[in-house]
Amino acid sequence: MNRSLLSLCALLTVFASARADDQSQRAEAAALGKRAEAVTKKIGELASSGKLPTTDESIALLRTLVDELSEIRERLKALEGDVKSVKAASKTVITGYLQFQYRDTDQPGGQPDAFQIRRARVNVNHQADPRTLIKCSADFATGANQLQAQLRDAFALYSFPGWPNQGGAQAQAGQFAIPISFQLTRGDLEREFPERTLYMNALFNGERSRGAIGRVALGNGVSAFAGGMNALSINDPEQANGAPGTNSRLAALGGINYSRAGVEAALTAFGGTRAATTNNTVAVPDADRRWITLNAGYDRARFSARGEYMTGKDRVPGSSTAPLMSGTDMRAWHLQLGYKFSPLDGLYVRYENWDRNTGTPGFVQKALGLAYQRDLTAAIRFVGAYESVEDDMLARKYGITTFRLQYRF
């Protein structure tokens, strides 16, 4: 918790320094304005004296005063431009949200039924200049009893000239969402269901990792990206209690995206290695992490549709089950449909399927869910959802019911 707070304090110190520079520029502009008034007054006095057209000294003095006034005006213009630029570019915005919910489930060995603070997020976005965005965010409702703080985002994003038009580019470095699926990059405020799919929560828990990527705009809504990150997400059970980049395991990732007129699509690839570890006192070896993901989405008028297909190889995080712990070929997909009855409320249905070992039967997990959203005010949203889950590795089906109030500030 202390590290997250220190990070936020450090950023706020930088922002205070930027504001101090802005105030200094404004003070100089005020002083120059007074000088300009004084020079203008002298010119008026000289003109009213009657000496201006008759003596060379008066004409020379007038030229000196006009030159001084011209210099003052040029400096004022420059300062005005700087102040406007700082005001427009060096902008700090603090936002966040709180999610309060009741969750009920009969999942064997699952979480107990309880009221929860699911998330208490604070986001600090600082536009350092027209091309540089710095973001730092923390969640103050993590851990077993949701009383701990965790750093979520901490990155800098630089946009080169021309972005997002053809030929423009971006560079991003720090801790941020792994951009291989819209499930990972879409924020919690945007998502229609209370949680991401079961397979995404298991394989990329926390949604974020640390690394650097570059993006380039290819035109007509198409862009491409490539980079490298730590192989495991920040809350992966095999990473959460270890040092970042366990055993220096890194992953390469890249893809191509399309977004235009309500249509989104992406084809991405992710490749790395899960380091050897110990799960439930059982030693497990290295396992390859290779994923190819195809995303598609449509959202126009009242109807929306989103789908995802993932294929690859991985180990179920924390698994000590013999057929799964060494890494297996996997396949996962889901389809979600939505209809908005009005700008304030909508109904959504989602089906997902995750085969944790395509070479051996008995490892499929399926889920069918229904969710309703209602915006009670501009800042408060209600979400109600029910999901029915069938898992080959469990003796029976189970359900998850969630009622959530989401407050945004």
C-alpha positions as a printed NumPy array, in Angstrom:
array([[  0.   ,   0.   ,   0.   ],
       [  2.818,   2.426,   0.897],
       [  4.45 ,   2.046,  -2.493],
       [  1.208,   2.883,  -4.305],
       [  0.687,   5.966,  -2.148],
       [  4.288,   7.088,  -2.639],
       [  3.899,   6.746,  -6.394],
       [  0.783,   8.894,  -6.368],
       [  2.459,  11.481,  -4.126],
       [  5.471,  11.663,  -6.439],
       [  3.226,  12.311,  -9.423],
       [  1.281,  14.979,  -7.56 ],
       [  4.587,  16.693,  -6.682],
       [  5.469,  16.867, -10.368],
       [  2.036,  18.273, -11.142],
       [  2.455,  20.945,  -8.438],
       [  5.782,  21.962,  -9.988],
       [  4.099,  22.33 , -13.381],
       [  1.435,  24.558, -11.818],
       [  4.183,  26.686, -10.188],
       [  5.777,  27.28 , -13.588],
       [  2.386,  28.319, -14.938],
       [  1.941,  30.819, -12.093],
       [  5.43 ,  32.28 , -12.724],
       [  4.567,  32.873, -16.38 ],
       [  1.327,  34.58 , -15.414],
       [  3.163,  36.855, -12.933],
       [  5.655,  37.892, -15.645],
       [  2.803,  38.624, -18.033],
       [  1.112,  40.855, -15.438],
       [  4.351,  42.807, -14.863],
       [  4.846,  43.302, -18.616],
       [  1.272,  44.523, -18.888],
       [  1.986,  47.25 , -16.34 ],
       [  5.156,  48.24 , -18.227],
       [  3.19 ,  48.499, -21.439],
       [  0.657,  50.784, -19.759],
       [  3.485,  53.034, -18.524],
       [  5.108,  53.252, -21.97 ],
       [  1.765,  53.999, -23.601],
       [  1.183,  56.768, -21.052],
       [  4.585,  58.341, -21.892],
       [  3.762,  58.272, -25.612],
       [  0.477,  60.064, -24.859],
       [  2.234,  62.71 , -22.772],
       [  4.818,  63.261, -25.522],
       [  2.124,  63.666, -28.153],
       [  0.175,  66.19 , -26.037],
       [  3.286,  68.296, -25.313],
       [  3.316,  69.8  , -28.814],
       [  7.047,  69.039, -29.248],
       [  6.655,  65.818, -31.246],
       [  6.706,  67.252, -34.811],
       [  9.269,  69.99 , -34.049],
       [ 12.327,  68.44 , -32.346],
       [ 14.651,  65.587, -33.28 ],
       [ 14.982,  64.603, -29.604],
       [ 11.221,  64.128, -29.294],
       [ 11.096,  61.996, -32.446],
       [ 14.039,  59.839, -31.205],
       [ 12.322,  59.39 , -27.833],
       [  9.109,  58.369, -29.564],
       [ 11.002,  55.746, -31.592],
       [ 12.58 ,  54.369, -28.388],
       [  9.213,  54.148, -26.661],
       [  7.577,  52.45 , -29.667],
       [ 10.43 ,  49.908, -29.891],
       [ 10.098,  49.161, -26.171],
       [  6.342,  48.749, -26.52 ],
       [  6.861,  46.431, -29.49 ],
       [  9.278,  44.248, -27.468],
       [  6.829,  44.072, -24.575],
       [  3.995,  43.026, -26.886],
       [  6.147,  40.323, -28.521],
       [  7.059,  38.906, -25.118],
       [  3.422,  39.065, -24.002],
       [  2.364,  37.15 , -27.116],
       [  4.997,  34.496, -26.419],
       [  3.935,  34.206, -22.777],
       [  0.275,  34.078, -23.731],
       [  1.057,  31.24 , -26.115],
       [  3.06 ,  29.422, -23.428],
       [  0.279,  29.822, -20.86 ],
       [ -2.351,  28.613, -23.31 ],
       [ -0.12 ,  25.697, -24.312],
       [  0.5  ,  24.75 , -20.682],
       [ -3.185,  25.106, -19.881],
       [ -4.181,  22.943, -22.842],
       [ -1.372,  20.394, -22.736],
       [ -0.231,  20.174, -19.113],
       [ -3.588,  19.04 , -17.795],
       [ -4.095,  16.736, -14.828],
       [ -7.366,  14.859, -14.4  ],
       [ -8.189,  12.732, -11.365],
       [-11.057,  10.276, -11.801],
       [-12.163,   7.004, -10.289],
       [-14.991,   4.739,  -9.288],
       [-16.306,   2.535,  -6.499],
       [-18.055,  -0.808,  -7.041],
       [-20.229,  -2.062,  -4.175],
       [-21.899,  -5.417,  -4.684],
       [-23.562,  -8.508,  -3.273],
       [-22.425, -11.824,  -4.734],
       [-24.054, -15.218,  -4.181],
       [-22.759, -18.556,  -5.474],
       [-23.077, -22.271,  -4.769],
       [-19.73 , -23.019,  -6.414],
       [-17.964, -25.896,  -4.594],
       [-15.116, -24.309,  -2.655],
       [-16.016, -20.883,  -4.038],
       [-16.101, -17.505,  -2.322],
       [-18.689, -17.123,   0.466],
       [-21.833, -15.102,  -0.138],
       [-21.124, -11.567,   1.03 ],
       [-21.327,  -7.848,   0.458],
       [-18.109,  -6.599,  -1.114],
       [-16.245,  -3.507,  -2.202],
       [-15.208,  -5.034,  -5.495],
       [-13.067,  -2.109,  -6.624],
       [-12.115,   1.327,  -5.288],
       [-10.094,   2.822,  -8.11 ],
       [ -8.325,   6.175,  -8.348],
       [ -6.88 ,   7.238, -11.713],
       [ -4.457,  10.121, -12.263],
       [ -4.041,  11.153, -15.911],
       [ -1.514,  13.865, -16.705],
       [ -1.149,  15.354, -20.182],
       [  2.469,  16.487, -19.787],
       [  2.506,  18.032, -23.264],
       [  0.376,  17.65 , -26.411],
       [  2.057,  14.324, -27.226],
       [  2.823,  12.808, -23.807],
       [  0.287,  11.161, -21.491],
       [  1.273,   9.829, -18.068],
       [ -1.146,   7.602, -16.161],
       [ -0.978,   6.232, -12.644],
       [ -3.832,   4.32 , -11.006],
       [ -4.33 ,   2.288,  -7.86 ],
       [ -7.06 ,   0.024,  -6.512],
       [ -7.673,   0.373,  -2.767],
       [ -9.901,  -2.728,  -2.429],
       [ -7.612,  -5.683,  -3.165],
       [ -6.438,  -8.653,  -1.134],
       [ -8.396, -11.333,   0.695],
       [-10.38 ,  -8.832,   2.772],
       [-10.267,  -6.055,   0.146],
       [ -8.376,  -3.701,   2.456],
       [ -5.084,  -3.499,   0.546],
       [ -3.902,  -1.142,  -2.166],
       [ -2.379,  -2.281,  -5.441],
       [ -0.712,  -0.342,  -8.222],
       [ -2.708,  -0.94 , -11.414],
       [ -1.449,   1.409, -14.142],
       [  1.869,   3.229, -14.251],
       [  2.918,   4.151, -17.775],
       [  3.898,   6.89 , -20.182],
       [  2.359,   7.083, -23.659],
       [  4.042,   9.208, -26.326],
       [  2.334,   9.979, -29.65 ],
       [  4.632,  10.855, -32.527],
       [  3.538,  13.483, -35.078],
       [  0.766,  12.191, -37.31 ],
       [ -0.949,   9.799, -34.87 ],
       [ -3.608,   8.445, -35.395],
       [ -3.402,   9.161, -39.134],
       [ -1.483,   6.996, -41.565],
       [  2.204,   6.962, -40.716],
       [  1.685,   8.191, -37.146],
       [  3.058,   6.159, -34.258],
       [  2.892,   5.72 , -30.485],
       [  5.282,   4.33 , -27.879],
       [  4.124,   3.054, -24.495],
       [  6.205,   1.827, -21.539],
       [  5.445,   0.857, -17.951],
       [  2.674,  -1.258, -16.43 ],
       [ -0.485,  -1.396, -18.537],
       [ -3.171,  -3.704, -19.949],
       [ -1.851,  -6.495, -22.182],
       [ -3.286,  -5.513, -25.597],
       [ -4.087,  -8.983, -26.97 ],
       [ -7.833,  -8.954, -26.247],
       [-10.562,  -6.355, -25.896],
       [-11.427,  -8.072, -22.604],
       [ -8.084,  -6.911, -21.206],
       [ -8.079,  -3.401, -22.655],
       [-11.746,  -2.512, -22.027],
       [-12.073,  -0.884, -18.629],
       [-14.272,  -2.102, -15.789],
       [-16.603,   0.863, -16.338],
       [-17.297,  -0.22 , -19.922],
       [-17.866,  -3.949, -19.447],
       [-21.467,  -5.191, -19.613],
       [-20.987,  -8.198, -17.281],
       [-19.638,  -7.816, -13.731],
       [-16.521,  -9.834, -14.565],
       [-14.536, -10.92 , -17.596],
       [-14.913, -14.462, -18.898],
       [-13.786, -17.302, -16.636],
       [-10.932, -18.269, -18.946],
       [ -9.605, -14.716, -19.215],
       [ -9.694, -14.257, -15.444],
       [ -7.759, -17.507, -15.031],
       [ -5.131, -16.994, -17.732],
       [ -4.55 , -13.215, -17.48 ],
       [ -5.603, -12.319, -13.947],
       [ -5.062,  -8.615, -13.323],
       [ -5.084,  -7.852, -17.064],
       [ -1.776,  -5.998, -16.815],
       [  1.927,  -6.669, -17.132],
       [  5.097,  -4.588, -17.449],
       [  6.917,  -3.858, -20.67 ],
       [  7.007,  -1.642, -23.737],
       [  5.19 ,  -1.63 , -27.063],
       [  5.047,   0.484, -30.211],
       [  2.03 ,   1.182, -32.422],
       [  1.826,   2.515, -35.958],
       [ -1.249,   3.757, -37.84 ],
       [ -1.639,   2.233, -41.29 ],
       [ -4.661,   4.298, -42.342],
       [ -8.396,   3.677, -42.775],
       [ -8.822,   2.629, -39.147],
       [ -6.038,   0.023, -39.261],
       [ -3.093,  -0.015, -36.861],
       [ -0.422,  -2.511, -35.838],
       [  1.57 ,  -3.013, -32.635],
       [  4.537,  -5.033, -31.378],
       [  6.588,  -5.206, -28.206],
       [  7.697,  -7.205, -25.194],
       [  6.317,  -7.669, -21.675],
       [  6.775,  -9.884, -18.639],
       [  5.324, -13.291, -19.476],
       [  2.805, -13.359, -16.604],
       [  0.115, -10.854, -15.623],
       [  0.488,  -9.03 , -12.308],
       [ -2.091, -11.163, -10.424],
       [ -1.267, -14.512, -11.979],
       [ -1.172, -17.053,  -9.099],
       [  2.32 , -18.1  , -10.22 ],
       [  3.496, -14.476, -10.287],
       [  1.583, -12.655,  -7.557],
       [  3.946, -13.614,  -4.724],
       [  7.154, -13.594,  -6.746],
       [  9.522, -11.009,  -8.149],
       [  8.484,  -9.344, -11.427],
       [  9.461, -11.424, -14.454],
       [ 10.049, -14.656, -12.526],
       [ 13.349, -16.176, -13.725],
       [ 13.569, -13.34 , -16.294],
       [ 10.772, -14.825, -18.399],
       [  9.61 , -12.388, -21.052],
       [  6.972, -12.593, -23.772],
       [  6.764, -11.112, -27.262],
       [  3.438,  -9.835, -28.553],
       [  2.037,  -8.112, -31.592],
       [ -1.027,  -7.749, -33.738],
       [ -3.132,  -5.748, -36.122],
       [ -6.307,  -3.831, -35.187],
       [ -9.226,  -2.297, -37.066],
       [-11.676,   0.206, -35.604],
       [-14.101,   2.293, -37.599],
       [-17.79 ,   3.281, -37.587],
       [-18.813,   0.99 , -34.736],
       [-16.884,  -2.029, -36.008],
       [-13.808,  -3.428, -34.25 ],
       [-11.577,  -6.375, -35.104],
       [ -8.13 ,  -7.556, -34.08 ],
       [ -5.752, -10.441, -34.712],
       [ -3.025, -10.749, -32.074],
       [ -0.268, -13.126, -30.975],
       [  1.425, -13.643, -27.609],
       [  4.363, -15.924, -26.91 ],
       [  6.396, -16.572, -23.762],
       [  7.154, -19.137, -21.064],
       [  5.732, -19.94 , -17.662],
       [  8.699, -20.52 , -15.389],
       [  9.08 , -23.689, -13.32 ],
       [  7.439, -23.323,  -9.923],
       [  5.822, -25.243,  -7.073],
       [  2.042, -25.528,  -6.879],
       [  0.556, -27.102,  -3.746],
       [  4.013, -28.565,  -2.893],
       [  4.156, -30.176,  -6.349],
       [  7.102, -29.166,  -8.553],
       [  5.976, -28.203, -12.048],
       [  8.285, -27.562, -15.029],
       [  8.491, -24.724, -17.541],
       [  5.479, -24.435, -19.818],
       [  5.094, -22.617, -23.119],
       [  2.581, -19.747, -23.359],
       [  1.501, -19.327, -26.968],
       [ -1.76 , -17.628, -27.871],
       [ -3.342, -16.432, -31.099],
       [ -6.489, -14.385, -30.533],
       [ -9.159, -13.146, -32.934],
       [-11.532, -10.448, -31.631],
       [-14.507,  -8.84 , -33.346],
       [-17.135,  -6.386, -32.193],
       [-20.096,  -4.4  , -33.529],
       [-21.862,  -1.642, -31.615],
       [-24.256,   0.685, -33.403],
       [-27.684,   2.055, -32.569],
       [-29.265,  -0.318, -30.035],
       [-27.655,  -3.624, -30.983],
       [-24.192,  -4.84 , -30.042],
       [-22.245,  -8.04 , -30.589],
       [-18.792,  -9.114, -29.413],
       [-16.898, -12.317, -29.908],
       [-13.482, -13.785, -29.263],
       [-11.611, -16.944, -30.248],
       [ -8.308, -17.965, -28.646],
       [ -6.152, -20.938, -29.512],
       [ -2.773, -21.9  , -28.147],
       [ -0.853, -23.619, -25.384],
       [ -0.541, -22.748, -21.691],
       [ -0.644, -24.094, -18.169],
       [ -3.672, -23.451, -16.009],
       [ -2.147, -21.084, -13.398],
       [ -1.49 , -22.808, -10.086],
       [ -2.481, -26.216, -11.433],
       [ -1.005, -29.338,  -9.863],
       [ -3.254, -31.713, -11.831],
       [ -0.988, -34.035, -13.829],
       [ -2.667, -33.609, -17.266],
       [ -2.57 , -29.78 , -16.963],
       [  0.51 , -28.712, -15.016],
       [  3.085, -29.228, -17.796],
       [  1.165, -27.118, -20.311],
       [ -1.509, -28.288, -22.721],
       [ -3.091, -27.278, -26.01 ],
       [ -6.11 , -25.092, -25.244],
       [ -9.008, -23.415, -26.968],
       [-11.334, -20.727, -25.59 ],
       [-14.087, -18.592, -27.087],
       [-17.133, -16.564, -26.201],
       [-19.994, -14.673, -27.848],
       [-21.927, -11.782, -26.309],
       [-25.067, -10.112, -27.678],
       [-26.706,  -6.969, -26.335],
       [-29.767,  -4.805, -26.868],
       [-30.345,  -1.335, -25.371],
       [-33.984,  -0.616, -24.623],
       [-33.071,   3.038, -24.123],
       [-29.917,   5.116, -23.652],
       [-30.166,   4.214, -19.95 ],
       [-30.678,   0.444, -19.864],
       [-29.696,  -2.686, -21.758],
       [-29.858,  -6.475, -21.631],
       [-26.92 ,  -8.763, -22.483],
       [-26.406, -12.494, -22.928],
       [-23.032, -14.271, -23.048],
       [-21.882, -17.823, -23.707],
       [-18.315, -18.983, -23.168],
       [-16.434, -22.23 , -23.701],
       [-12.931, -23.117, -22.481],
       [-11.26 , -26.444, -23.258],
       [ -8.216, -26.641, -20.982],
       [ -6.809, -29.73 , -22.724],
       [ -7.966, -30.3  , -26.288],
       [ -6.051, -33.605, -26.441],
       [ -7.874, -35.21 , -23.51 ],
       [-11.627, -35.191, -22.721],
       [-12.915, -34.052, -19.359],
       [-11.46 , -30.536, -19.065],
       [-14.131, -28.3  , -20.653],
       [-15.706, -25.379, -18.81 ],
       [-18.867, -23.698, -20.103],
       [-20.857, -20.731, -18.862],
       [-24.105, -19.045, -19.908],
       [-24.923, -15.646, -18.455],
       [-27.562, -12.912, -18.513],
       [-26.879,  -9.327, -17.387],
       [-28.975,  -6.171, -17.046],
       [-27.566,  -2.633, -16.789],
       [-29.382,   0.515, -15.724],
       [-27.914,   4.   , -15.382],
       [-29.708,   5.428, -12.36 ],
       [-27.92 ,   8.777, -12.685],
       [-24.991,  10.071, -14.716],
       [-22.684,   8.791, -11.95 ],
       [-24.458,   5.653, -10.659],
       [-25.021,   2.401, -12.535],
       [-26.842,  -0.746, -11.42 ],
       [-25.769,  -4.133, -12.758],
       [-27.585,  -7.406, -12.119],
       [-26.301, -10.685, -13.542],
       [-26.745, -14.445, -13.301],
       [-24.321, -16.988, -14.733],
       [-24.693, -20.774, -14.889],
       [-21.383, -22.652, -15.014],
       [-20.748, -26.256, -16.037],
       [-17.259, -27.632, -15.395],
       [-16.146, -31.155, -16.311],
       [-13.729, -31.079, -13.377],
       [-16.567, -30.524, -10.857],
       [-19.347, -32.881,  -9.858],
       [-22.214, -30.471, -10.554],
       [-23.208, -27.179, -12.125],
       [-23.197, -23.996, -10.093],
       [-24.564, -20.467, -10.408],
       [-23.238, -16.98 ,  -9.69 ],
       [-25.612, -14.093,  -8.915],
       [-24.28 , -10.543,  -8.686],
       [-25.981,  -7.254,  -7.799],
       [-23.692,  -4.241,  -8.137],
       [-23.883,  -0.487,  -7.708],
       [-21.137,   1.411,  -9.455],
       [-20.329,   4.998,  -8.427],
       [-18.167,   7.085, -10.742],
       [-16.41 ,  10.361,  -9.977]])
